[in-house]
Amino acid sequence: MTAQALADEFETSIRTIYRDIDELSAAGVPVYAERGRAGGFQLLDGYRTRLTGLTPAEAEALVLSGLPGPAADLGLGDVMAAAQLKLLAALPEEGRSGAARIASRFHLDPAGWFRSTEEVEILPALAEAVWNGRKIRVRYDSWTGAVERELGPLGLALKGGAWYLVAQAGAAPRAYRVSAVRTLEVAGESFVRPADFDLAAWWAAWARDFEQRLYRGQARLRLSPRGFARLSRLAPAVGEAAARTASAPDEAGWAEVEIPIESIVHASGEILKLGAEAEVLAPPELRDEMTRTVARLGELYTEAIRRNP
């Protein structure tokens, strides 16, 4: 069909038709033009797609986002595999090859080192309650002991290999670690999810606030160059704070830094991971705790040497 015929058919301008043809071609749709009196625009014979407008890059992103581990946790492993096969089958050749190449060359593992994704048997049932908007009754282990709650499930989030339920308890949403849920009962009563609730935005704000509440104090350390390298063994927030507050190194290469800490006891255990490459300068309570801990270690190993010379 000529540009004029297409413009008449769709009641638009010829300039718009040219622009739309360019967009279709850029999206991977095999549209080409033949010049001459009998020419015009033509679609490649036999071309079919049910994924109208899906670009090769978008197809690759969809394949990459299909994490097999989390999908299996939610009881959707087979469904995810089938969906990816259908996606590949429906794509034009150009998009299919790119998506298959992405799947074979990139693998996303959401769990941290030396950790595995938590295996939670109730997760598929919980996901179904979230999807179908059903109220739930749970019994879970909180900081103060076993607690029973009736919740309105808003969503599920995967963080560092651990699943969290975001649910409404009363007027405000809260986050619950799924592995701490001991019993789950899906109620017959429906839960109306607030239309304006944004799970991703709420989770980002909650996680940021949680980290700020977790670190309740500050400590000042002296670190050797090797100590700086060992900071990767601690939480990312600690390394970021150390890099941001580091003083100029002295002649031996040691520098002073400030890091956030949860508590004196917790900080003592974490700083011990740095070995003799870190010295606590403040607060005095942490320095005293480190001194006591190192003294106990010295006594322990001195006694061991005495028993087994």
Phi, psi and omega in degrees: 000143179283164178298323180294320179295320178293320179297319179293320182296319185259006176054054179219186183270161177295323179300319177296321179298314178301317180294320180292322178297318177298319180294318178298317180296318179294332180278000178096003178281125186283075175258132178222165185244144173243128181276166177111174184298324181262012185275189181157195179266142183217146176264138181305132181302134176085358182288132177218144172206143172259000181248066186300125175084002180282118181279162176304320180295321179294321177297319179297321179295322179295318178296318182291329183281350182278077182292116183294323181297301178301323178298319178294322178302322182276002182081020184243019183300310180294322180295318179296316179298317180295320180295320179293322176297317179294322178299313180296321182292328184276345183283150169295164188305318182298313180290326182295316182294320179293318180294319179295323179294319177300313183297328184273347186245348181231136177225130181255123179243106187284349182274147178285172179298145179061023176222152174241158176297133182299133176269111183237113186295330184278356187300315178301318179294323179293319178297322179295321178295321177297315184293319185270358178066052180249137175293151181230154172242128184232154169237120186223161180270113177261183179297332185259001180129189182289135182225144175249136182218149167256125189233153170255106185291129180254334181171173177236143180228141178252121183227115176057035179086358180247137179269141177232139173264127172259119186218156180268122175240102188079231184267340188242145175289151176220164178249137181231130176289123187296325181294344178273353179281121182268322177224148180225130175232121179272119183280159177282345183284136180281154176240124180271110182287131179304131185296333184263008182283125180251104185299313183298316181292318179296317182296318180299316180291319180295316181297320179295317179293323179298316179296321180294322179286330182293316180270105187261353183212183180230150175226147177248129183235159164254129183237137171279168175305321178292327177297320176300318180296326182282352179299340178296343178283345180261183181295149180304323181297329179291313179298321179296318179294320180297316180295325183285329187251004186298135175276174175293137181293150177278190184298330180272358179092002180278145180224154177265140180223162172241134181230152175281147178227152177279309181204170181296313183294314180296316181297322179300314179296322180290317183291334176298337177295341180273352178063217181276014180265006180220140176234129178281126177260325181199154002282164182301326181297322179288321178298319178295319180296320177296318180299314179297318181295314180295323178296318178296321178296318179299316179296319182299312183282331175296318178295322179296321179293322179296321180287327182230075184293000000 
